[in-house]
């Protein structure tokens, strides 16, 4: 209501508060709100490409299991995604597989904190430093979590978050970049505003200027210094985000509670199901609850059909390499990425969002139990 009463729709005080809040929570100096996590990734890579002079065709390492946006933005920036297999227990990029994919054209690593669980950032940062690589953390599915006590989004050059409706907090649509690099924040502000001269990005950027300083702003208001995008958000989304930040501890505790309840209830199906694990010294905020069928003769289609018919909605665990468009672009990569291929055939997830009640969780558990009793 405060946002509505202010009669301000374009970026203003609400957005500044939200950006500062997200950045501070994640241990960064700067935050920048845009209209999606995908947009955040797009401008992060574009800013790095400009700052460090990357050429078209240079390479960015991307996990072989992630939402398609992670690698799409690499392609949209004229760069080449090089896929890295994932860890079979945690489903995030496997540090042991990274160095084998590095070439003379590799410029960055994009670790994706999947489903609410951080990657092994200590190991990834060592590899990045060794090879002189930049890091863009795709934290779209993982806000507020820490790895070895350090918040996601603060390990690399830029952290990118999503506040889409299905994510850890929501503003309906939205995304946030976090960084400690003063050059990158200026570049990203320009890139999300059509490539505009950064002297004038928001309507009150000239509020304190007078005389020749004011004229400089006026003279450069319609100066566009690079190709950019219209990736802006409004005060309304920012206001929703502020309310979500205030309630985040309660919401996170609820997600983790539902995840524990599911794990406790499904533990008896250990012979059939691989349940989510949490890496030592890492936190898991459970954007969703991943499950993998263990037995080679298991019929995933039959199980998820049973669940869906009983009102338990499912999603595949972010298959990437087998997507039709990627098959056309890159060919059949299954043999190169055995863990990703195994997950693409056997993994899926169910919800564990804060609106799920204990009774809902127990019903989900009963559905799984009923299905496997039928298989005996």
C-alpha positions as CSV (number, residue, x, y, z in Angstrom):
1,X,0.0,0.0,0.0
2,X,2.9,2.3,0.7
3,X,4.1,1.8,-2.9
4,X,0.6,2.5,-4.3
5,X,0.2,5.6,-2.2
6,X,3.6,6.9,-3.3
7,X,2.3,7.2,-6.9
8,X,5.7,5.9,-8.0
9,X,5.8,3.0,-10.4
10,X,9.3,3.3,-11.9
11,X,12.3,2.2,-9.8
12,X,12.6,4.3,-6.7
13,X,13.0,4.0,-2.9
14,X,11.3,0.6,-2.6
15,X,13.6,-0.9,-5.2
16,X,16.7,0.6,-3.6
17,X,15.7,-0.8,-0.2
18,X,15.1,-4.3,-1.8
19,X,18.3,-4.2,-3.7
20,X,20.3,-3.2,-0.6
21,X,18.5,-5.8,1.5
22,X,19.3,-8.7,-0.9
23,X,22.9,-7.6,-1.3
24,X,23.5,-7.2,2.4
25,X,22.0,-10.6,3.3
26,X,24.3,-12.1,0.7
27,X,27.4,-10.3,1.8
28,X,27.7,-8.0,-1.1
29,X,28.1,-4.2,-1.6
30,X,25.8,-3.8,-4.5
31,X,22.4,-5.1,-5.6
32,X,20.5,-4.5,-8.8
33,X,16.9,-5.6,-9.4
34,X,15.8,-6.6,-12.9
35,X,12.8,-8.4,-14.3
36,X,13.9,-12.0,-14.1
37,X,16.8,-14.3,-13.0
38,X,17.4,-15.0,-16.6
39,X,17.9,-11.2,-17.2
40,X,20.2,-11.1,-14.3
41,X,22.4,-13.8,-15.8
42,X,22.2,-12.1,-19.2
43,X,23.5,-8.8,-18.1
44,X,26.1,-10.4,-15.7
45,X,27.7,-12.2,-18.6
46,X,27.4,-9.2,-20.9
47,X,29.1,-7.0,-18.3
48,X,31.9,-9.4,-17.8
49,X,32.4,-9.9,-21.5
50,X,32.7,-6.1,-22.0
51,X,35.0,-5.5,-18.9
52,X,37.4,-8.3,-19.7
53,X,37.3,-8.1,-23.5
54,X,36.0,-11.6,-24.2
55,X,35.5,-12.5,-27.9
56,X,32.5,-14.2,-29.5
57,X,33.0,-17.9,-29.2
58,X,34.8,-17.8,-25.9
59,X,33.7,-20.5,-23.5
60,X,31.7,-20.6,-20.2
61,X,31.5,-23.8,-18.2
62,X,27.9,-24.7,-17.3
63,X,26.6,-27.7,-15.4
64,X,25.0,-30.5,-17.5
65,X,21.9,-30.4,-15.2
66,X,20.3,-27.0,-14.8
67,X,17.4,-24.9,-16.1
68,X,17.8,-24.1,-19.7
69,X,18.2,-20.4,-19.1
70,X,21.7,-20.9,-17.5
71,X,23.2,-22.0,-20.8
72,X,20.8,-20.0,-23.1
73,X,22.2,-16.7,-21.8
74,X,25.7,-17.9,-22.7
75,X,24.6,-18.4,-26.3
76,X,22.7,-15.1,-26.4
77,X,25.9,-13.3,-25.4
78,X,27.8,-14.8,-28.3
79,X,29.7,-17.2,-26.1
80,X,29.8,-21.0,-26.1
81,X,28.5,-23.1,-23.3
82,X,30.8,-26.1,-22.4
83,X,29.0,-28.6,-20.2
84,X,30.4,-30.2,-17.0
85,X,28.9,-33.3,-15.4
86,X,27.3,-33.1,-12.0
87,X,27.8,-34.8,-8.7
88,X,25.7,-38.0,-8.4
89,X,24.7,-37.2,-4.8
90,X,24.1,-33.5,-4.8
91,X,23.2,-32.9,-8.5
92,X,25.3,-29.7,-8.7
93,X,28.4,-29.1,-10.9
94,X,31.1,-31.6,-10.0
95,X,34.4,-29.8,-9.2
96,X,36.3,-33.0,-10.1
97,X,35.0,-32.7,-13.7
98,X,35.7,-29.0,-14.2
99,X,39.4,-28.9,-15.1
100,X,39.0,-31.5,-17.9
101,X,36.7,-29.1,-19.7
102,X,38.9,-26.0,-19.5
103,X,40.5,-24.9,-22.7
104,X,42.5,-21.9,-23.9
105,X,39.2,-20.2,-24.6
106,X,37.5,-20.8,-21.3
107,X,36.7,-17.5,-19.6
108,X,34.2,-18.2,-16.8
109,X,32.5,-20.9,-14.7
110,X,28.8,-20.7,-14.0
111,X,28.1,-22.8,-10.9
112,X,24.4,-23.4,-10.4
113,X,23.2,-23.7,-6.8
114,X,20.5,-26.3,-7.6
115,X,17.1,-26.8,-5.8
116,X,18.3,-24.7,-2.8
117,X,21.7,-26.4,-2.3
118,X,25.0,-24.5,-2.8
119,X,27.7,-25.9,-5.0
120,X,31.1,-26.7,-3.5
121,X,32.3,-23.1,-3.9
122,X,35.6,-23.5,-2.0
123,X,36.8,-26.0,-4.6
124,X,35.4,-24.1,-7.5
125,X,37.1,-20.8,-6.4
126,X,40.4,-22.6,-6.2
127,X,40.0,-23.9,-9.8
128,X,38.9,-20.4,-11.0
129,X,41.9,-18.7,-9.4
130,X,44.3,-21.3,-10.8
131,X,43.1,-20.8,-14.4
132,X,42.2,-17.1,-14.2
133,X,38.5,-17.6,-14.7
134,X,35.6,-15.4,-13.7
135,X,32.6,-16.8,-11.7
136,X,28.9,-16.1,-12.3
137,X,26.9,-17.8,-9.6
138,X,23.5,-18.9,-10.8
139,X,21.7,-18.6,-7.5
140,X,18.2,-18.4,-9.0
141,X,17.0,-21.4,-7.1
142,X,19.0,-20.7,-3.9
143,X,18.7,-17.6,-1.8
144,X,20.0,-17.1,1.7
145,X,21.9,-20.4,1.9
146,X,25.5,-20.5,3.1
147,X,28.4,-22.7,2.1
148,X,31.1,-23.0,4.8
149,X,29.5,-20.0,6.5
150,X,29.6,-17.7,3.4
151,X,26.4,-16.7,1.6
152,X,25.7,-17.8,-2.0
153,X,26.1,-14.9,-4.4
154,X,29.2,-13.6,-2.7
155,X,31.9,-16.0,-3.9
156,X,32.1,-15.0,-7.6
157,X,32.1,-11.8,-9.6
158,X,28.3,-11.7,-9.8
159,X,25.5,-13.6,-8.1
160,X,22.2,-13.9,-9.9
161,X,18.9,-14.6,-8.1
162,X,15.4,-15.1,-9.3
163,X,12.2,-13.9,-7.5
164,X,9.8,-15.7,-10.0
165,X,6.7,-17.1,-8.4
166,X,8.1,-20.6,-8.0
167,X,11.3,-19.5,-6.2
168,X,12.5,-19.2,-2.6
169,X,11.0,-15.7,-2.3
170,X,8.7,-14.2,-4.9
171,X,7.9,-10.8,-6.4
172,X,5.7,-12.4,-9.1
173,X,8.5,-11.8,-11.6
174,X,11.9,-10.4,-10.9
175,X,15.6,-11.0,-10.4
176,X,18.6,-9.5,-8.6
177,X,22.3,-9.3,-9.4
178,X,24.7,-9.0,-6.5
179,X,28.4,-7.9,-6.7
180,X,31.3,-6.3,-4.9
181,X,32.6,-4.9,-8.2
182,X,31.9,-1.2,-8.8
183,X,32.6,-1.4,-12.5
184,X,30.3,-4.3,-13.0
185,X,27.3,-2.7,-11.2
186,X,27.6,0.4,-13.5
187,X,27.8,-1.8,-16.6
188,X,24.8,-4.0,-15.5
189,X,22.7,-0.9,-14.8
190,X,23.4,0.3,-18.3
191,X,22.8,-3.1,-19.9
192,X,19.4,-3.5,-18.3
193,X,18.3,0.0,-19.4
194,X,18.8,-0.2,-23.2
195,X,22.6,0.5,-22.9
196,X,21.9,4.0,-21.6
197,X,24.7,6.2,-20.3
198,X,24.9,5.3,-16.6
199,X,24.7,9.0,-15.6
200,X,20.9,8.8,-15.8
201,X,19.3,5.4,-15.1
202,X,16.5,6.3,-12.7
203,X,14.3,9.4,-12.8
204,X,15.7,10.8,-9.6
205,X,19.4,10.4,-10.7
206,X,19.4,14.2,-11.3
207,X,17.6,15.2,-8.1
208,X,20.6,16.8,-6.4
209,X,22.4,18.2,-9.5
210,X,22.6,21.9,-10.3
211,X,24.2,24.1,-12.9
212,X,26.7,22.5,-15.2
213,X,26.3,19.1,-13.3
214,X,22.6,19.2,-14.0
215,X,23.2,20.0,-17.7
216,X,25.6,17.1,-18.0
217,X,22.8,14.8,-16.9
218,X,20.2,16.5,-19.2
219,X,22.7,16.4,-22.1
220,X,23.3,12.6,-21.7
221,X,19.8,11.4,-20.7
222,X,19.3,10.0,-24.2
223,X,22.9,8.9,-24.8
224,X,23.2,5.1,-25.4
225,X,26.7,3.8,-25.2
226,X,26.2,0.1,-25.8
227,X,23.6,-2.4,-26.9
228,X,21.3,-3.2,-24.1
229,X,17.9,-4.5,-23.0
230,X,14.7,-3.4,-21.4
231,X,14.9,-5.6,-18.3
232,X,13.5,-3.2,-15.7
233,X,11.1,-3.9,-12.8
234,X,8.7,-1.6,-10.9
235,X,8.2,-0.4,-7.4
236,X,5.3,-2.8,-7.0
237,X,7.5,-5.9,-7.4
238,X,10.1,-4.4,-5.1
239,X,7.5,-3.8,-2.4
240,X,6.5,-7.4,-2.6
241,X,10.1,-8.3,-2.3
242,X,10.5,-6.3,0.9
243,X,7.6,-8.0,2.5
244,X,9.1,-11.4,1.4
245,X,12.4,-10.5,3.0
246,X,10.7,-9.7,6.3
247,X,9.1,-13.1,6.3
248,X,12.0,-15.1,4.9
249,X,13.1,-16.9,8.1
250,X,9.6,-18.3,8.7
251,X,9.3,-19.3,5.1
252,X,12.7,-21.0,5.0
253,X,12.0,-22.9,8.3
254,X,8.8,-24.1,6.8
255,X,10.5,-25.4,3.6
256,X,13.1,-27.2,5.6
257,X,10.5,-28.6,7.9
258,X,8.5,-30.1,5.0
259,X,11.7,-31.5,3.5
260,X,12.6,-33.2,6.7
261,X,9.0,-34.6,7.0
262,X,9.2,-36.0,3.5
263,X,12.7,-37.5,4.1
264,X,11.5,-39.1,7.3
265,X,8.4,-40.5,5.7
266,X,10.2,-41.8,2.6
267,X,13.2,-43.3,4.3
268,X,11.6,-46.7,4.3
269,X,11.7,-46.6,0.5
270,X,15.5,-46.4,0.5
271,X,15.8,-49.4,-1.8
272,X,13.8,-47.5,-4.4
273,X,14.5,-43.8,-3.9
274,X,17.5,-41.6,-3.6
275,X,16.5,-38.8,-1.4
276,X,18.2,-35.4,-1.3
277,X,21.4,-35.0,0.7
278,X,23.0,-31.9,2.1
279,X,26.7,-31.4,1.7
280,X,28.7,-31.1,4.9
281,X,28.9,-27.4,6.1
282,X,26.3,-26.3,3.5
283,X,22.7,-25.2,4.1
284,X,19.8,-26.3,1.9
285,X,16.8,-24.0,1.5
286,X,14.8,-26.6,-0.5
287,X,13.2,-24.6,-3.3
288,X,12.0,-28.1,-4.3
289,X,12.5,-31.7,-3.2
290,X,14.5,-33.8,-5.7
291,X,14.1,-37.6,-5.9
292,X,16.0,-40.2,-8.0
293,X,14.8,-43.7,-8.8
294,X,17.7,-46.1,-7.8
295,X,16.8,-49.3,-9.5
296,X,17.7,-49.7,-13.2
297,X,14.3,-51.4,-13.9
298,X,12.3,-48.6,-12.3
299,X,9.6,-47.0,-14.4
300,X,9.7,-43.3,-13.8
301,X,6.8,-42.6,-16.2
302,X,4.6,-45.1,-14.3
303,X,5.4,-43.6,-10.9
304,X,4.9,-39.9,-11.8
305,X,1.7,-40.8,-13.7
306,X,0.5,-42.4,-10.4
307,X,1.5,-39.4,-8.4
308,X,-0.1,-36.9,-10.9
309,X,-3.4,-38.9,-11.0
310,X,-3.4,-38.6,-7.2
311,X,-2.9,-34.9,-7.2
312,X,0.9,-34.8,-6.5
313,X,2.4,-32.5,-9.1
314,X,5.9,-33.4,-10.4
315,X,8.7,-32.0,-12.6
316,X,11.7,-33.6,-14.2
317,X,14.9,-32.6,-12.5
318,X,15.9,-29.9,-14.9
319,X,17.0,-32.0,-17.9
320,X,19.2,-29.9,-20.3
321,X,21.3,-32.0,-22.7
322,X,18.3,-34.0,-24.0
323,X,16.2,-30.9,-24.7
324,X,15.1,-31.0,-28.4
325,X,16.7,-27.6,-29.2
326,X,20.0,-28.7,-27.5
327,X,20.0,-32.1,-29.4
328,X,19.7,-30.1,-32.6
329,X,22.5,-27.7,-31.6
330,X,25.0,-30.0,-29.9
331,X,24.0,-33.5,-30.9
332,X,23.7,-36.5,-28.6
333,X,26.0,-35.8,-25.6
334,X,24.7,-38.6,-23.3
335,X,27.9,-40.7,-23.4
336,X,30.0,-37.8,-22.3
337,X,27.9,-37.0,-19.3
338,X,26.9,-40.2,-17.5
339,X,25.6,-38.7,-14.3
340,X,23.4,-36.1,-16.1
341,X,22.1,-38.9,-18.4
342,X,21.2,-41.0,-15.4
343,X,19.4,-38.1,-13.8
344,X,17.6,-37.2,-17.0
345,X,16.2,-40.8,-17.1
346,X,15.5,-41.3,-13.4
347,X,15.1,-38.0,-11.5
348,X,12.2,-35.7,-10.8
349,X,11.0,-33.5,-8.0
350,X,8.0,-32.6,-5.9
351,X,7.2,-29.4,-4.1
352,X,8.1,-28.4,-0.5
353,X,7.0,-24.8,-0.5
354,X,5.8,-23.0,2.6
355,X,2.1,-23.4,1.8
356,X,2.3,-27.2,2.0
357,X,0.8,-28.4,5.3
358,X,1.9,-31.3,7.3
359,X,-1.2,-33.1,6.2
360,X,-0.2,-32.4,2.5
361,X,3.2,-33.8,3.1
362,X,1.8,-36.9,4.8
363,X,-0.5,-37.4,1.8
364,X,2.4,-37.2,-0.6
365,X,4.3,-39.8,1.5
366,X,1.2,-42.1,1.5
367,X,1.0,-41.8,-2.3
368,X,4.6,-43.0,-2.6
369,X,4.1,-45.8,-0.1
370,X,0.9,-46.9,-1.9
371,X,2.7,-47.0,-5.3
372,X,5.6,-49.1,-4.1
373,X,3.3,-51.5,-2.2
374,X,1.6,-52.1,-5.6
375,X,5.0,-53.2,-7.0
376,X,5.6,-56.0,-4.6
